[in-house]
Amino acid sequence: MMLALITDWNAFGAALLATAIFGLVGIVLMLSGFKLFDIMTPKIDLEKELGENKNVAVAIVVASVIIGIALVVSAAMS
């Protein structure tokens, strides 16, 4: 059934490659944004607060920063 829907394999391959590249670029931008946030908050050791101290407040802030970065990256890539 799937073979009948795909008529141009070259276009399918190009779209699949573009999706993979944009996905990798998005992941790199997300990691860069998080590291930038980590650098901008030198008084807070995020890894220690999240890993050892189980600080829920820091986890919520980090999650919101990651979601915000994801929205910006998504808007920039579309």
ChimeraX attribute file (.defattr): number of C-alpha atoms within 10 A of each C-alpha:
attribute: neighborCount
match mode: 1-to-1
recipient: residues
	/A:1	5
	/A:2	6
	/A:3	7
	/A:4	6
	/A:5	7
	/A:6	11
	/A:7	10
	/A:8	8
	/A:9	10
	/A:10	10
	/A:11	11
	/A:12	12
	/A:13	11
	/A:14	11
	/A:15	12
	/A:16	12
	/A:17	12
	/A:18	12
	/A:19	12
	/A:20	12
	/A:21	12
	/A:22	15
	/A:23	13
	/A:24	12
	/A:25	14
	/A:26	18
	/A:27	14
	/A:28	12
	/A:29	16
	/A:30	20
	/A:31	14
	/A:32	13
	/A:33	18
	/A:34	16
	/A:35	12
	/A:36	11
	/A:37	16
	/A:38	16
	/A:39	12
	/A:40	10
	/A:41	11
	/A:42	9
	/A:43	8
	/A:44	12
	/A:45	12
	/A:46	18
	/A:47	12
	/A:48	11
	/A:49	15
	/A:50	15
	/A:51	10
	/A:52	9
	/A:53	11
	/A:54	12
	/A:55	13
	/A:56	11
	/A:57	11
	/A:58	17
	/A:59	15
	/A:60	11
	/A:61	11
	/A:62	17
	/A:63	12
	/A:64	12
	/A:65	15
	/A:66	17
	/A:67	13
	/A:68	14
	/A:69	20
	/A:70	17
	/A:71	13
	/A:72	13
	/A:73	17
	/A:74	12
	/A:75	9
	/A:76	9
	/A:77	11
	/A:78	6
